[in-house]
Amino acid sequence: MIQTVDFFTPIVDDPYTFGQIAAANALSDVYAMGGEPKVALNIVGFPNCLDPEILGEILKGGADKVKEAGAVLVGGHSIQDNEPKYGLCVSGFVHPDKMYKNYGCKPGDVLILTKQLGCGIVNTAVKAEMASAKAAHEAEEVMSSLNKKAKEAASSYEIHACTDVTGFGLLGHCVEMASASDVTFEIEASKISYIDEALEYAKMGLVPAGAYKNREHCEKDVVFCDVEEVYEDILYKMQ
């Protein structure tokens, strides 16, 4: 059995979309281990000064995403809080011999990304009211998309290691996997798929604080060779 929990404050304005993003993020932990989510519980913090209909939309977004995953939402717990928070506690299952771990990489392995990067950069541009509607929509789609199909596709192949890319950014998770596997990763930054306009926003300096914290945490284990700084910023940031 796989057991995980994840919740956070809103990263988009629309409550329904926020519910979907938070739920997809929690469910991703199960997929990243090669499992299938089966049961979920809501985790909610909500201010009494906000319209309850907002909470209803958040919960609807989460419920729809759980249903899409083929799991069952069986309840949850809520508290009064100064700012909205939402997420899930998820239980899933995986055969012990088919469980993915975040270590075990071997020389010659190919690193495959299932989503384009740049959500953190685009979200920062949205907050600054400088992002286009197209970029904002693409970021929302990336963040709310389940890794269900990617997991199903991967099940036909031998996977030595796997992880989901979240708050620590691509480089943070790569450092974690590489150090645990006693290997090094070689990444060609220009060949990675990015959200349209994310690089443009990064060049404008629209880089979230989390990227700098991630850099401080793992830069001693990362070496850049003739890489533009804009790629460094985007690879250090989540997703």
Buried (B, 14 or more C-beta within 10 A) or exposed (E): EBEBEBBBEBBBEBBBBBBBBBBBBBBBBBBBBBBBBBBBBBBBBBEEEEEEEBBEBBBBBBBBBBEBBEBEBEEBEBEEEEEBBBBBBBBBEBEEEEEBBBBBBEEEBEEEEBBBBBBBBBBBBBEEEBBBEEBBEBBBBBBBBBBBEBBEEBEEEEBBBBBBBBBBBBBBBBBBBBEBBEBEBEBEBEEBEBBBBBBBBBBBEBBBEBBBBBBEBBBEBBEBEEBBEBBBBBBBBBB
